[in-house]
């Protein structure tokens, strides 16, 4: 872990941002682009992202994430700065990435809760993707930000949407309830529209923060990865997003087009999208 403190400053994507950006792996085979736009709600931007390639222990890692905050931006900002750092410092990261990711998610949530006077009562979803040496992809998530892989143009959902109705038993077993008001989405205790999240200290006794984790090998059939907040997925199916992205070689332009289409479909939420193109 030599020089990890210096290295860790490279891990965050900076801050909550509007507009677009792009980059590529050091070998140049994999490219990424992202676009973030603020929604129509009367509060500051609450989506944060990470999108970059770093050299770590002589290997290349692609680090990509969307953190969609609620009740403020302090928790997603904390995740942007700390979550990948915590994953990579797990001793078993190279031998057991899945276990390391799971442990780091839980430890990061505990740290957020212990810092709650500073971080406030808000929370955040998270979807993270780690590309190891361009060949192995590890995706984890809590909440409803989503990762979708495309293989030969076919959409494969890599994350799990943690919605109150699908995890009602877990919530009720912890003493909570799920409200289903007409004209509204299902909410934990009438408040939160996801059943797993970082933070949310007031609801934490009824919420989970353990991630669902999936992995995939990146081969010649693997076209691209789309990571986006629910500002996209509320108005667009997985295959629709893939169909847009696969027609546009520049991943930054592809991400922007997905966001534009989401706006055209009247998505009101903050909208964030990262496209990682593995081929072409």
C-alpha positions in Angstrom: 0.0 0.0 0.0 3.0 2.3 -0.5 2.0 5.8 -1.7 -1.6 4.9 -1.2 -2.5 8.3 0.3 -1.0 10.1 -2.7 -2.7 7.7 -5.0 -6.1 8.0 -3.3 -6.4 11.6 -4.4 -6.6 10.3 -8.0 -9.6 8.1 -7.2 -12.3 10.7 -6.9 -13.8 12.2 -10.0 -13.4 15.7 -8.7 -16.8 17.0 -7.6 -20.4 17.1 -8.7 -20.2 18.3 -12.3 -22.4 19.4 -15.1 -21.4 18.9 -18.7 -19.3 16.2 -20.2 -15.9 14.6 -20.2 -13.9 11.7 -21.8 -10.8 9.6 -21.5 -9.2 6.3 -22.4 -7.2 3.4 -21.0 -3.4 3.7 -21.1 -3.3 1.0 -23.8 -5.9 3.0 -25.7 -8.3 0.1 -26.3 -11.1 1.2 -23.9 -12.6 4.6 -24.1 -15.2 6.3 -21.8 -17.3 9.4 -21.8 -19.8 10.9 -19.4 -22.5 13.6 -19.2 -24.3 15.0 -16.2 -27.1 17.5 -16.1 -29.1 18.9 -13.2 -32.7 18.0 -13.0 -35.7 20.4 -12.5 -35.9 20.0 -8.7 -35.3 23.1 -6.6 -32.1 21.9 -5.0 -28.4 21.6 -5.9 -27.1 18.8 -8.1 -27.1 15.6 -6.1 -25.4 13.3 -8.7 -21.7 12.6 -8.4 -19.5 10.4 -10.6 -16.1 8.8 -11.0 -14.7 7.9 -14.4 -11.0 7.3 -14.9 -8.2 4.8 -15.4 -5.5 4.5 -12.9 -2.3 2.4 -12.5 -2.3 0.6 -9.2 0.3 -2.1 -8.1 1.5 -2.3 -11.7 -1.9 -3.1 -13.1 -4.5 -0.9 -14.8 -7.9 -0.3 -13.2 -10.9 1.4 -14.8 -13.0 3.0 -12.1 -16.5 4.1 -12.9 -19.4 5.1 -10.6 -22.6 7.1 -10.3 -23.7 8.2 -6.8 -27.3 9.6 -6.7 -27.8 11.5 -3.5 -31.0 12.4 -1.8 -31.7 15.0 1.0 -28.5 16.8 0.1 -25.2 16.2 -1.7 -22.9 15.4 1.2 -23.2 11.6 1.2 -22.6 11.2 -2.6 -19.7 13.6 -2.3 -18.3 11.4 0.5 -18.7 8.3 -1.6 -17.0 9.9 -4.6 -14.0 10.6 -2.5 -13.8 7.4 -0.4 -15.6 4.3 -1.7 -13.1 3.2 -4.4 -10.3 4.1 -1.9 -11.9 1.8 0.6 -12.4 -1.0 -1.9 -8.8 -1.0 -3.2 -7.2 -1.0 0.3 -8.9 -4.2 1.2 -6.2 -6.9 1.6 -8.0 -9.4 -0.5 -8.8 -7.1 -3.4 -6.7 -8.9 -6.0 -7.6 -12.4 -4.9 -11.3 -11.9 -4.0 -12.7 -8.7 -5.5 -16.3 -9.5 -4.7 -15.7 -10.0 -1.0 -13.5 -6.9 -0.9 -16.2 -4.8 -2.6 -18.9 -6.1 -0.2 -16.8 -5.4 2.9 -15.8 -1.9 1.7 -19.5 -1.0 1.0 -20.5 -2.0 4.5 -17.5 -0.3 6.1 -18.1 2.9 4.1 -21.7 3.0 5.2 -20.6 2.6 8.8 -18.2 5.5 8.4 -21.0 7.6 6.9 -23.3 6.9 9.8 -20.6 7.7 12.3 -20.0 11.0 10.6 -23.7 11.8 10.4 -23.4 15.1 12.3 -21.2 16.4 9.4 -22.8 14.5 6.6 -26.4 15.2 7.6 -29.5 13.0 7.4 -29.3 12.4 3.6 -28.2 9.3 1.7 -27.2 8.1 -1.7 -27.4 5.2 -4.1 -24.3 3.8 -5.7 -23.4 1.8 -8.7 -19.7 1.1 -9.2 -17.8 -0.7 -11.9 -14.2 -1.8 -11.7 -12.5 -3.0 -15.0 -9.4 -5.0 -14.1 -6.7 -5.0 -16.8 -9.3 -4.5 -19.4 -10.6 -8.1 -19.0 -12.6 -8.5 -15.8 -15.5 -6.4 -14.9 -16.9 -6.2 -11.4 -20.2 -4.3 -10.8 -21.8 -3.5 -7.4 -24.8 -1.4 -6.4 -27.1 -0.3 -3.7 -30.3 1.5 -4.8 -31.6 2.1 -8.3 -28.7 3.6 -10.2 -28.0 0.9 -12.8 -25.3 -0.7 -14.9 -26.1 -2.3 -18.3 -23.6 -4.3 -20.4 -23.9 -4.8 -24.1 -22.8 -8.0 -25.7 -23.2 -8.1 -29.5 -25.7 -5.3 -29.1 -27.9 -7.2 -26.5 -28.5 -5.4 -23.2 -27.6 -7.3 -20.0 -28.4 -5.7 -16.7 -25.5 -6.0 -14.3 -27.0 -4.4 -11.3 -30.2 -4.9 -9.3 -32.8 -2.2 -8.7 -33.4 -2.1 -5.0 -37.1 -1.0 -4.9 -39.2 -1.1 -1.7 -41.9 -3.4 -3.2 -39.3 -6.1 -4.2 -37.7 -6.0 -0.8 -40.8 -5.5 1.3 -40.2 -8.6 3.4 -36.8 -7.4 4.5 -38.2 -3.9 5.4 -41.2 -5.3 7.3 -39.0 -7.8 9.2 -37.0 -4.8 10.4 -40.1 -3.1 11.7 -40.6 -0.7 8.7 -43.4 -0.4 6.2 -43.8 0.3 2.5 -46.3 2.9 1.4 -48.0 2.7 -2.0 -49.8 6.0 -2.4 -51.8 6.5 -5.6 -49.8 8.6 -8.1 -46.5 8.0 -6.2 -43.8 5.3 -6.2 -43.5 2.8 -3.3 -41.5 4.3 -0.4 -39.9 3.0 2.7 -41.8 4.4 5.7 -43.5 6.8 3.2 -40.2 8.5 2.6 -37.5 6.8 0.5 -38.1 5.3 -2.9 -35.2 2.8 -2.7 -34.8 -0.1 -0.2 -31.0 0.0 0.0 -28.8 3.1 0.3 -25.8 4.6 2.0 -26.5 6.9 4.9 -30.1 7.8 5.7 -29.5 7.5 9.4 -33.1 8.1 10.3 -34.3 5.1 8.2 -31.2 2.9 8.5 -32.8 0.4 10.9 -35.2 -0.5 8.1 -32.8 -0.2 5.2 -30.0 -2.4 3.9 -26.6 -1.2 2.5 -25.1 -4.4 1.4 -24.5 -4.4 -2.4 -25.5 -6.9 -5.1 -22.3 -7.8 -7.0 -21.9 -9.3 -10.4 -18.9 -10.0 -12.6 -18.3 -10.5 -16.3 -15.4 -11.3 -18.6 -14.8 -8.6 -21.2 -14.2 -10.4 -24.6 -14.5 -9.7 -28.2 -18.3 -9.8 -28.0 -18.5 -7.1 -25.3 -19.4 -3.8 -26.9 -20.0 -1.3 -24.1 -21.1 -0.6 -20.5 -23.7 2.1 -19.6 -23.8 3.3 -16.0 -26.6 5.9 -15.2 -28.7 7.3 -12.5 -32.5 6.6 -12.4 -33.0 9.9 -14.3 -32.3 7.7 -17.3 -33.9 4.5 -16.3 -37.2 6.0 -15.3 -37.9 6.9 -18.9 -35.7 4.4 -20.9 -35.4 0.6 -21.1 -32.0 -1.1 -21.0 -32.1 -2.1 -24.7 -33.2 1.4 -25.8 -30.1 2.9 -24.1 -27.8 0.3 -25.7 -29.4 0.9 -29.1 -28.5 4.6 -28.8 -25.0 4.1 -27.5 -23.9 1.4 -30.0 -24.6 3.7 -33.0 -22.2 6.3 -31.7 -18.5 5.5 -31.6 -17.5 8.4 -29.4 -18.6 7.4 -25.9 -18.9 11.0 -24.7 -21.3 11.7 -27.5 -23.2 8.5 -26.8 -23.6 9.4 -23.1 -24.8 12.9 -24.1 -27.3 11.4 -26.5 -28.8 9.2 -23.8 -29.1 12.2 -21.6 -30.7 14.3 -24.3 -33.2 11.5 -25.1 -34.0 11.2 -21.4 -34.7 15.0 -21.3 -36.9 14.6 -24.4 -38.9 12.0 -22.5 -39.4 14.6 -19.8 -37.2 13.0 -17.1 -37.3 15.5 -14.2 -34.5 14.1 -12.1 -30.8 14.8 -12.1 -29.5 12.7 -15.1 -26.0 11.2 -15.1 -24.6 8.7 -17.7 -21.3 7.1 -18.3 -20.6 5.1 -21.4 -17.5 2.8 -21.5 -16.7 1.4 -25.0 -14.6 -1.7 -25.1 -14.3 -2.0 -28.9 -14.0 0.2 -31.9 
